Amino acid sequence: MAGILVINYKAYEQAFTAVGVKLASEAAKITSKLGVRVILAVPSIIASRIVEIHGDVYVQHVDPIGFGAHTGFIPPQALKYAGVKGSLVNHSEHKMIYRDVARVVEALRDAGLESLVCADTPGEAEGLAHLRPTMIAVEPPELIGTGIPVSKARPEVITDAVEAVKRVADVPVLAGAGITDSSDVQRAVELGARGVLVASAVMKARNPDRKLWELAEPLASV
């Protein structure tokens, strides 16, 4: 079984331009050729456009509410009408209290959708594992966007998170923060991660398409 590569478009300008569209096309090719699951976590306003090119799309956040009179919010259940597969939840740049994470994960699950829940620490990952999300990504916030890979600078974060989650539930753990090149990905896999969550390494690369392939290749043999 191949590994999992999640690209968080964040709100970089490239996400809303032809760059984001081209990445979706390359992601589809990678999945077809390498068997790697490439999930694109995109801003909600472009989700319908991206999903037409590559079907494995998440939005970056949903709210702990149902359908109703809620201006400016996104109910988890609404994603099934947008054709996306799930949502990032609790990213360090959009933190939620535990109770709301639980509501969102449950609502997504009930709607037949997936959840990738982010944790800052192995301890938080263990607590979130009790919610049985689809996946958990551990990302030390202080390394996000630094180019200093968690897999090399703080490998114990990955191993501890994998062990902590395993004690609670059979939930795949992804590694993120500072992942920059193929060796960072390979090391994360060696430490027990099922894949990686990256953003700036791809979105801010001189050649985003080439970087996407570079990061995917080590995951083909996971």
C-alpha positions in Angstrom: 0.0 0.0 0.0 1.4 3.4 -1.0 1.7 6.3 1.4 -0.3 9.5 1.7 0.8 13.0 0.6 -1.4 15.9 1.7 -0.8 19.3 0.2 -2.2 22.2 2.1 -2.8 25.1 -0.3 -3.3 27.4 2.7 -4.2 30.9 1.4 -1.1 31.4 -0.7 -1.8 33.4 -3.8 -0.7 30.5 -5.9 -3.7 28.5 -4.5 -6.1 30.7 -6.4 -4.2 30.9 -9.7 -3.2 28.5 -12.5 -0.6 27.1 -10.2 -3.2 25.4 -8.0 -5.0 24.1 -11.0 -1.8 22.6 -12.5 -1.0 21.0 -9.2 -4.3 19.2 -9.2 -3.6 17.8 -12.7 -0.1 16.6 -11.5 -1.7 15.1 -8.4 -4.0 13.0 -10.5 -1.1 11.8 -12.6 0.9 10.8 -9.5 -1.9 8.8 -8.0 -2.4 7.0 -11.4 1.3 6.3 -11.9 2.7 5.8 -8.4 -0.3 4.7 -6.5 0.4 7.4 -3.9 -2.7 9.0 -2.4 -2.4 12.7 -3.0 -5.0 14.8 -1.0 -5.3 18.5 -1.8 -6.5 20.6 1.1 -7.8 23.7 -0.6 -9.7 26.9 0.2 -13.4 26.3 0.1 -14.0 28.8 -2.6 -11.9 26.9 -5.1 -12.9 23.4 -4.0 -15.5 22.8 -6.8 -13.0 23.8 -9.4 -10.1 21.6 -8.1 -12.3 18.5 -7.6 -13.2 18.5 -11.3 -9.5 17.9 -12.0 -8.4 15.7 -9.1 -11.1 13.9 -7.1 -9.2 13.6 -3.8 -9.9 17.0 -2.3 -10.4 18.3 1.3 -11.4 21.7 2.4 -9.2 23.3 5.1 -11.8 23.9 7.8 -15.4 23.3 8.6 -17.4 24.5 11.6 -19.1 22.6 14.4 -22.7 23.4 13.2 -25.5 21.9 11.3 -27.5 23.4 8.4 -29.3 26.5 9.3 -29.1 30.3 9.8 -25.3 30.5 10.2 -23.8 33.2 8.0 -20.1 32.7 7.0 -19.9 29.2 8.4 -19.5 25.8 6.6 -21.5 22.8 8.0 -19.5 19.6 7.7 -22.5 17.9 6.1 -22.4 20.4 3.2 -19.2 18.9 1.9 -20.9 16.0 0.4 -22.7 18.4 -2.0 -19.4 19.9 -3.1 -18.0 16.6 -4.2 -15.0 16.8 -1.8 -13.9 13.8 0.4 -13.4 15.5 3.8 -11.7 18.3 5.7 -8.6 19.3 7.6 -9.6 19.8 11.3 -7.8 21.7 14.0 -4.8 22.9 12.0 -2.4 25.0 14.2 -3.4 28.0 12.2 -7.1 27.4 12.8 -7.3 25.7 16.2 -10.5 24.4 17.8 -11.5 23.4 21.3 -11.7 19.6 21.8 -15.4 19.6 22.0 -15.8 21.2 18.6 -13.2 18.9 17.1 -15.3 16.0 18.3 -18.5 17.5 16.8 -16.8 18.0 13.5 -15.3 14.6 13.3 -18.6 12.9 14.2 -20.5 15.0 11.7 -18.1 14.2 8.9 -18.2 10.5 9.7 -22.0 10.5 9.8 -22.0 12.1 6.3 -19.6 9.5 4.9 -16.7 12.0 4.8 -13.1 11.9 6.0 -11.3 13.9 8.7 -7.6 14.7 8.9 -7.2 16.1 12.4 -4.0 18.0 13.3 -2.1 17.8 16.5 0.7 20.0 17.8 2.2 17.3 20.1 2.1 13.5 20.6 0.0 14.1 23.7 -2.6 16.0 21.7 -2.5 13.3 19.0 -3.2 10.6 21.6 -6.2 12.6 22.9 -7.6 13.1 19.4 -7.2 9.4 18.6 -10.1 8.8 21.0 -12.3 10.5 18.4 -11.4 7.9 15.7 -10.7 10.4 12.9 -9.7 9.1 9.5 -6.1 10.3 10.0 -4.0 12.4 12.4 -1.2 14.7 11.4 1.3 15.7 14.0 2.9 19.1 13.3 5.0 21.0 15.9 3.9 24.6 15.1 7.3 26.1 15.7 8.7 24.2 12.7 5.9 24.9 10.2 7.1 26.9 7.3 10.7 27.0 8.5 12.3 24.4 6.2 13.6 22.6 9.3 12.0 19.1 9.0 10.4 17.5 12.0 11.6 14.2 10.7 15.2 15.2 11.2 15.1 18.0 13.8 12.7 16.3 16.2 12.2 12.7 15.1 10.9 11.8 18.6 7.8 13.8 17.8 6.9 11.3 15.1 7.8 8.1 16.9 6.1 9.3 20.1 2.9 10.3 18.2 2.8 7.0 16.3 3.1 5.0 19.5 0.6 7.2 21.4 -2.0 6.9 18.7 -1.5 3.2 18.4 -2.3 2.8 22.1 -5.7 4.2 21.5 -6.9 3.4 17.9 -5.8 2.1 14.5 -5.5 5.6 13.0 -2.8 6.4 10.4 -0.4 9.2 11.5 1.1 11.7 9.1 4.1 13.9 9.8 4.3 17.6 9.0 6.2 20.8 9.7 9.3 21.8 7.7 9.1 18.8 5.3 11.1 20.1 2.3 12.5 17.3 0.2 12.4 13.6 -0.6 14.9 12.7 2.2 12.6 14.4 4.8 9.7 12.3 3.5 11.7 9.1 3.5 12.9 9.7 7.1 9.3 10.4 8.3 8.2 7.0 6.8 11.1 5.3 8.5 10.0 6.7 11.8 6.5 5.2 11.4 4.5 7.9 9.6 2.1 6.7 6.8 2.7 9.9 4.9 3.3 13.6 5.2 1.4 16.9 5.3 3.2 19.8 3.5 2.4 23.3 2.3 5.0 25.9 1.6 7.5 23.3 0.3 5.2 22.9 -2.7 3.2 26.1 -2.9 6.2 28.4 -2.7 8.5 26.2 -4.7 10.1 27.6 -7.9 8.6 24.6 -9.7 5.7 23.3 -7.6 4.9 20.5 -10.0 8.4 19.1 -9.8 8.4 19.4 -6.1 5.1 17.5 -5.8 6.6 14.6 -7.7 9.8 14.7 -5.6 7.8 14.4 -2.4 5.5 11.7 -3.7 8.2 9.3 -5.0 9.4 8.1 -1.6 5.8 7.2 -0.7 5.3 4.9 -3.6 6.8 2.0 -1.6 5.2 2.6 1.8 
